[in-house]
Amino acid sequence: MNGLERFVADLSVLGRECERRNGLAVVTLDVERPDLVGPLQVGADPPNEFPNLPPHWLHAPRQLVIPGGKPHPSELGPDWLKWSRTHPNWKGGANGARLWLAHARSLVLTATKV
């Protein structure tokens, strides 16, 4: 099982909707922000070494600006941007998907909406 397959399988065990798109995993997050209505999708690029190594990029809808960096075009298309955000305290292993979800959620909560 490669990193993407493992990532998707681990997220499914956690009850997360996840789809493969353009070699990435697109995950539905539950985020409570008054300016974001409904579930939010974000993308990840799990490396083949996942869960020992974390996904590096966070792919987010274009309207979100993640603090502390410059966005790059996303493989998910023109409505998306990707942000270089590695997990600062990655331990990997069986909790890799759970750690990534918490990291992605925290980044989205600090983002500004344009």
Secondary structure, DSSP 8 states (H G I E B T S, - for coil): --HHHHHHHHHHHTT--EEEETTEEEEEE---BTTB-S-EEEEE---TTTTTS---EEEEETTEE-SSS--EE-TT-TTEEEEE---TT---GGGHHHHHHHHHHHHHHH-EE-
